[in-house]
């Protein structure tokens, strides 16, 4: 559905949470959409990724719970 949008390009996909950091390091996306299968793990993962890529936006979705969270940080050093 997202790849059908004219202003979006899907840079990568994975079903394994263990591959998310490596894929983000490789593709450097502007936006990451991630499923919240384990919210307690993914909250830390999103914080880690934002620490590394402060300009990236993250949409974390928990479809079966009807929840979503948008993570975005802007860091001035």
C-alpha positions in Angstrom: 0.0 0.0 0.0 2.8 2.4 0.9 4.9 1.6 -2.1 1.9 2.5 -4.3 2.1 6.1 -3.2 3.8 8.5 -5.7 6.0 10.3 -3.1 7.2 7.2 -1.2 9.9 4.6 -1.9 10.1 1.5 0.2 13.8 1.1 1.0 13.6 -2.2 2.8 11.5 -4.6 4.7 12.0 -7.2 7.4 9.9 -9.4 9.6 12.7 -9.9 12.1 13.1 -7.3 14.9 16.8 -8.3 15.1 17.4 -7.0 11.6 15.8 -3.6 12.0 18.9 -1.7 13.2 21.1 -3.3 10.4 18.5 -2.4 7.8 18.2 1.2 9.0 22.0 1.5 9.0 22.1 0.3 5.4 19.1 2.2 4.0 19.1 5.4 6.1 15.3 6.0 5.6 13.6 9.3 6.3 10.7 7.4 7.9 10.5 4.0 9.6 7.2 2.2 10.0 7.5 -0.6 12.6 5.0 -3.0 14.1 4.7 -3.0 17.9 4.7 -6.8 18.5 6.7 -6.2 21.8 6.1 -2.6 22.9 8.6 -2.9 25.7 11.4 -3.9 23.4 10.5 -1.5 20.5 10.3 1.5 22.7 14.0 1.1 23.5 14.8 0.3 19.9 13.0 3.4 18.7 14.9 5.5 21.3 18.2 3.9 20.2 17.5 4.6 16.5 16.5 8.2 17.2 19.7 8.7 19.1 21.7 7.5 16.1 19.5 9.1 13.4 17.8 12.2 15.0 16.2 13.4 11.8 14.4 10.1 11.1 10.7 9.8 11.9 9.3 6.6 13.3 5.7 5.4 13.2 5.2 2.4 15.5 1.9 0.6 15.0 0.2 -2.0 17.2 -2.7 -3.0 14.9 -4.2 -5.7 17.2 -4.3 -3.3 20.1 -5.5 -0.3 18.0 -2.5 1.8 19.2 0.2 3.7 17.4 3.0 6.1 18.5 4.9 8.6 16.5 8.5 9.1 17.5 10.4 12.1 16.4 13.3 13.9 18.0 15.3 17.0 17.0 18.6 17.2 18.7 20.9 20.3 18.7 24.4 19.7 19.8 
